[in-house]
Every structure is written in C-alpha cells, then in structure tokens.
Amino acid sequence: MIMVPAFFLGLLVGAFRSYRKQGSTLDMLQYGFAHGIAFFILGMFLSIAFDWQGWV
C-alpha cells in the first residue's frame, strides 16, 4: 500500500537532488527514477513487515 506513494516521493527527492547539483533534464529523470525505485523497494519491505506484524 505504501509502495506507490513511496515511488513518487523518491521521484521528487531524486529530481530535487539533481536540480540542486545543476543537472540537466535527463539527469533529473535518471536521479528521479533511481530514487523512485529505491523508495519503492523500501516501501515494499515496509509493507511486508507491517503485514507480518499484523499492523495493517
């Protein structure tokens, strides 16, 4: 459940980090998707852990 918002949060974080480093548009896309995928995987593990603990 947390995976999709985590992906978009990672997308924004990565794009912002690239923007602060004065990266090009393609740099922002690459940073955004890399962070988005990392946040998605973290969100997936958190969802599994929450379900396993019975919190969801």
Beta strands, then each sheet from edge to edge (+ up, - down):
end
